[in-house]
Amino acid sequence: MANLKKTRANRVAQVPAPFFLALYSNVLEIIEYFMRRTSPLGVLAVLLAVLPTSACLFHTRPVEETYSKAPLKEASQTDLINNINEQAKKIQSLQATVDIDTSVGGAKKGHVTDYKEIRGYVLARKPAMLHMIGLLPIVRTTAFDMVSDGQEFKLWIPPKNRFVVGSNEMENRNPDQPMENIRPKDIYDALLIRPIDSEHEIAVLENGDEILHDAKGHRVLQEDYELIVIRKKGESQGVLARKIIFSRVDLQPHRQYIYDEQGNLVTDAKYANYKAYEGVTFASRIEISRPQEEYDITLNILKLDINKPLRDDQFALQQPPGAEVVHLDRPQPQSSAVVPPR
């Protein structure tokens, strides 16, 4: 019996491919003929008769993702814009105690270096002021100190005795000094999502999907809202400025893509674990990825104070005596020299 089954299988395997193509063509012709000549019930009878002979033409396979069963909320484009703008209006300043995870590298470097988590402090005040300090593990001395007054930034790296000064808009980066590539403006724009300016921006709503993982680690698809923000450029032109992804579970922003004038992705920020702080809902985990410079910074917020008064001198940073000073807006010498403090 086994030999008989094997013989039949061999005979089927030896049937040339054109035979199956001819069979498929004939089946289609038969179905088309009966659709013209008989009733729908007759067509169904023909299909049931020919399906066993044409089963080899079909293959069913499972999909990798399934749709999430989480209850989803509805919102309009206006609702989402108002959500962003009202949240931005509520927060004029913040001061936070954070744990900072940092990694540097990627496809360009060929490797990724993960740094040990450190404790840090962040101060932010509108319209664009930021002060961020990171402390070395255990000894709790300063790993870096970075400030911006909205126009110029200063970065002090004590372990390297380097003091970096430059414009907020300065684009030149140093691949050999990854810490010097961090800009307060990039942190600020990810930390505080800017409102949508109807005078200078246009927002377009897209219904999309995002891939998540359930409790068992299985991939699931979940519908989301994607607000595409176009910055006006002249009377009839515009450039892609941002894309804000809203979760349909809580209607909060869970991701923000920020683009440059050429449409290149410069910041990919993810927001998670929203909590209520003094009447304001704010993400307690913010992951900031800078793909061009290949560094990632994650801020896990331990304590957050909203709208407490912050003084101007809290956003000032003096050049330490004896530090090596790097002015990014000036030509750099071949060999760095220690510049005396001014």
Secondary structure, DSSP 8 states (H G I E B T S, - for coil): -HHHHHHHHHHHHHS-HHHHHHHHHHHHHHHHHHHHHS-HHHHHHHHHHHHHHHGGG------S-EE--S------HHHHHHHHHHHHHH-SEEEEEEEEEEEEEETTTTEEEEEEEEEEEEEEETTTEEEEEEE-TTT--EEEEEEE-SSEEEEEEGGGTEEEEEETT-----TT-GGGG--HHHHHHHHS-----TTTEEEEEEEEEEEEE-TTS-EEEEEEEEEEEEEEETTTEEEEEEEEEEETTT--EEEEEEE-TTS-EEEEEEEEEEEEETTEEEEEEEEEEETTTTEEEEEEEEEEEES----GGGG-----TT-EEEETTS---SS-------
